[in-house]
Every structure is written in C-alpha cells, then in structure tokens.
Amino acid sequence: MPSDSAGAGGHVVAVLALPPVKSFEIAMPAAVFANTLVDGVSPYDVRYCTPDPGMLPAEVGPSVWVGEGLELLESADTVIVPSTVRDRADARALDALRRAAESGKRVASICSGAFVLGHAGLLDGRPATTHWALAEEFAALFPGVELRPDVLYVDDGAILTSAGAAAGIDLCLHLVRLDHGSSVAAAAARATVVTPFRAGGQAQFIEAPVPVERGRTLAETREWALRRLDLPLDLRALASHARMSVRTLTRRFRAETGVSPQQWLLRQRLERAREILESTTLPMPQVARRSGLGSAESLRQHMLRQVGVTPSAYRAAFRPA
C-alpha cells in the first residue's frame, strides 16, 4: 500500500500491517497525516510495512498491497499498529517492535493492535486501552497491564494505545497536536471532517448519542457556549439556554458527550487557551480571561494538570518564531 502523505522525507510514520487487516484502520493514519499541513506541506511521510510484503487479506474491507518489509521500522519515527488477530502475533514483527521501542521510537496501536503490543511485552506495567468489547479478553491475556477500558486513548509517553477505529483518528490527531500544536491539529481535523478534539480520558461508550425524548440534541447549546467561553457559564445558564432543568441538562449532556457539562467546558476553555498561546503574544492574565479560565494562576494549574506543561513552556514549544 503506497503512502498517501505528501511529506516524503519528513517524520516517517510506519504503519505495521499484520494480516488479516481492517482496511479502514490501515488507511486511517494516512488520511489524517496527509491532511496535516505546515506551510502548505504535510510534515509526515506515511509508509506501510509487513513481515511478508505482498497482497494482504483483510478481515474487513478489501485486501491491500504492502510493498515494504520490517526494515522500515528501523528508519521510522512513529510506528502505528492497527487491528489484527488477537491471540497471536508474528514473531518477526514482535522482535522488530521491541527494537523500535528500545531505540526510542514512538509506538502506538489502534483497537486490537494493543494485543500486538501486549504480545511484544511493550505494555507490561503500563496503562493501556483497547476496544471496550475486548477488555475482558485483553485483561486475561495481559494481567501485567494497567487496562483502562473506558477511555478513548492512553498516552504513556513513547507508548500510546487507542480504543475502537474512530478513537484511532483521535489518537492520530493527538499525535499531530503533540508535534505541531492545537491549531495545526484543528485544521487537520477540519480537513478530515472529524471532531477537532476529544480528550483521551473521554468515555468510549456514549449511551445515547441522540436522545429520544425531544428529538433534538444539545448541539445548539454547546455552540452557544463555545461563543461565550470568556464569560461566566454555569449549569443554570446552560440549562436556561437549552430550556430544560439542570438535572435533565446534566443527564442529556453526559449521554451525548460522555462527560459532564463542567468537564466539557473546561476542555473547551483549555483548547481555546492553547490556540491563543500558539497564535498571540498576549500576557497570561489576558489568555486566562479570554479562555474563561479566570486568572493566570488558574490557567497555569489547569495547563499543568491537563496538558503537563506550563503556559509559558507550551507557548515556547508551539508558537512560531
């Protein structure tokens, strides 16, 4: 399968295809990274490899051609393992993955690809996730892994794992955000026509994406809130706009988004703060006010807790010179 990325010579993303493959997950990284542009060019070079190059059978979707062997992992910067069989893995691929991880390469999995990382021993003693329906099987096979079956993805530094297929898109966008900041990741999401930001800790399973009670969602209220992140917004204000009680709003909000209204507001405000830090030189008190986080100290605490760096360090890393 040829690369779909325009960024030849850039950051090499090696997708390790192990038959039987799922065509959607195999193609997903190329779709996201090809839509990631910096100065009009993708900084990523997405390539595919497999232990025995040739036509690979698919469990879901059409068969795919992969022309490169495992030696690609030696030159890759990031390695992604999509779904495949769960009870075993090619020994050559496992050895290549171990060498890649030992050499400091970033290794990630999508859905049942976490089983491959588990067989390679890369998840021992680490937090990880996979599709919620596979959680019991995963836990039985890999008792030494700290399984988190109810989240979209887990970032444990050099090793990352994600849940079902759509969560793989969230993971790829998370990698873009780590490499190039929120603005570039948001533009890639828009080009791919997906949700710009879903935090890794968000629940995998949303009980009722479209509530049946009134035949409409809270999308208008969320859009209304996004235009007012710099203003005080509490449950009463959200409920008033949605024309429902606070209790009903809270229940339906969680059903639609997987998180509480307060958690959702905090995430949106942090994302707004990151965009302001990347695109302006505003002092921290103004960044905090414009993003609705109150004071510079509140901004600093939330950034440290949720992003892992101070606002100043984030700006230094992601704001263009």
C-alpha positions, 0 to 999 in steps of 0.5 A: 500500500503506497503512502498517501502523505505528501511529506516524503522525507519528513517524520516517517510514520510506519504503519505495521500491517499484520494480516488479516487487516481492517482496511479502514484502520490501515488507511486511517493514519494516512488520511489524517497525516496527509491532511496535516499541513505546515506551510502548505506541506504535510510534515509526515511521510506515511509508509506501510510495512509487513513481515511478508510484503505482498497482497494482504487479506483483510478481515474487513474491507478489501485486501491491500498491497504492502510493498515494504518489509520490517526494515522500515521500522528501523528508519521510522519515527512513529510506528502505528499498529492497527487491528489484527488477530488477537491471540497471536502475533508474528514473531518477526514483527514482535522482535522488530517492535521491541527494537523500535521501542528500545531505540526510542521510537514512538509506538502506538496501536489502534483497537486490537493492535494493543494485543500486538503490543501486549504480545511484544511485552511493550505494555507490561506495567503500563496503562493501556486501552483497547476496544471496550468489547475486548477488555475482558479478553485483553485483561486475561491475556495481559494481567501485567497491564494497567487496562483502562477500558473506558477511555478513548486513548492512553498516552504513556509517553513513547507508548500510546494505545487507542480504543475502537477505529474512530478513537484511532483518528483521535489518537492520530490527531493527538499525535499531530497536536503533540508535534505541531500544536492545537491549531495545526491539529484543528485544521487537520481535523477540519480537513478530515471532517472529524471532531477537532478534539476529544480528550483521551480520558473521554468515555468510549461508550456514549449511551445515547448519542441522540436522545429520544425524548425531544428529538433534538440534541444539545448541539445548539447549546454547546455552540452557544457556549463555545461563543461565550467561553470568556464569560461566566457559564454555569449549569443554570445558564446552560440549562436556561439556554437549552430550556430544560432543568439542570438535572435533565441538562446534566443527564442529556449532556453526559449521554451525548458527550460522555462527560459532564457539562463542567468537564466539557467546558473546561476542555473547551476553555483549555483548547481555546487557551492553547490556540491563543498561546500558539497564535498571540503574544498576549500576557497570561492574565489576558489568555486566562480571561479570554479562555474563561479560565479566570486568572493566570494562576488558574490557567497555569494549574489547569495547563499543568494538570491537563496538558503537563506543561506550563503556559509559558513552556507550551507557548515556547514549544508551539508558537512560531518564531 
